[in-house]
Amino acid sequence: MHWLYLLLSLSALFAASKTAGWVVVVLLVLSLILFVAWMVGWVSARISTGSRTDAQIISPEELRRLREQAEARKAAAQSNPVDPQA
């Protein structure tokens, strides 16, 4: 949808170059507004493609389980120290 704003902005700019009088100012302002709308839409689309969905968020139970696994690995590593001379 945001690409439509760019197309309309370019067409308003082209129309401003072909006309004369106060209509040129109106068309230039319209072109600027449509270009800014295109930029906002483009940035919004870029940000939304990189965002996570709610399904990717770790639940508290999953987080607790991961912490327990990390603590178990840490405790196992401390109880079985590796001899660097071996």
C-alpha angles and dihedrals in degrees: 000000000000091000088065089063090055092049091049091046092053092046091051089050091050091048090050090055091054099047135064137212129031091333088075091063092049092049093048092051090047090050091051093049092049091048091053089048089052092050093050091048092047093050091046091052091049092050094047092053091058098045124102126242122237090250090068094060113105115241119230091250092053091047091051091050092050091050091050091051091050092049091049091051091048092049091048091050092050094048092050106044114190115237107229091202094057 
